[in-house]
Amino acid sequence: MELTFNSGLHLFDSMDKPLYCIERPAKSSKDNAIPLFLVHGYGSDENDLFSFAEGIPEHYHIISVRAPYSMQPYGNAWYAINFDAEKGKWSDLEQAVASRDLLHHFIQDKCKERHLDRNKICVLGFSQGSILSYALAFQYPEFYHKFICLSGYINEALAEAKGNIEAYKNIHIFASHGTQDQVIPFDWAEKIPSQLNAIGIDHTFKAYPIGHGVSPQNFADLLKWLE
C-alpha cells in the first residue's frame, strides 16, 4: 500500500492549492451521515485506501484525501522524508505540522460543506497517514471521534499531548502493526499503548505477523471495531 523510501526522490510542490479528494457518499442518508476520512501513506495517493470503501458499511460517507506534496516520478506525501549521512532518515517537521493543520481544516470544512455529522468524525490513516492521524488526535481531540491508525507510530514532536487529559475522553483509537514491518519497526509501534494510556485515550492495539501492509484479518478486525 505504500512505496518504500527512496533517497533519490525530489520533493515537493507548493501547498498553496487546496487538497484534492474522492468521495463515496453514504447511501442510507444524505444529511448528517458519519464521515470517514482516508489518509494515505508516503508515495501513494487517494486511490490506494479508497479500495477499502467496498467493505465499509454504506452509512459512512467516505472521503479519501490526496496529500499536498507531489513526488517524482509519481505519488504524493504529507511531508518529506530526508536522508542524511549523519542524521540518517528524518522527517521534515515543519512540513508535517503544516500538513497536519491543513488536513484538520480540510476535514472540518468538508464536513460542513457536505452536512456530515461533525460529532462523529472518523479518520483512517496508513503509515505516514497514520502518523498524521495520531497528530490530529493529540492536537485537536475535541473535533474527532474515532481513529484507525495502521502501520504507523506516534511522533511526539508532531503529536504533543495537551496538559488537560480530559480533552481526550471522547477519542477512540484502533491501532495495528505488522511484527515483520521493515519500513516502520514494530518496536516503535509497541510504545503506542503506553503513550495512549498516559493521556487516557481509549484504544485497541493489534499486531499481525505481516510486513508493512494490511492483512485480511487486520481489515476484518478494524471493521468490527469501527461498528
Secondary structure, DSSP 8 states (H G I E B T S, - for coil): ------TT------S-S---EEEE--SS-SSS-EEEEEE--TTB-HHHHHGGGGGS-TTEEEEEE--SEE-SSS-EESS-EEEETTTEEEE-HHHHHHHHHHHHHHHHHHHHHHT--TTS-EEEEETHHHHHHHHHHHH-GGG--EEEEES----TTTS---S-GGGGTT-EEEEEEETT-SSS-HHHHTTHHHHHHTTT-EEEEEEES-SSS--HHHHHHHHHHH-
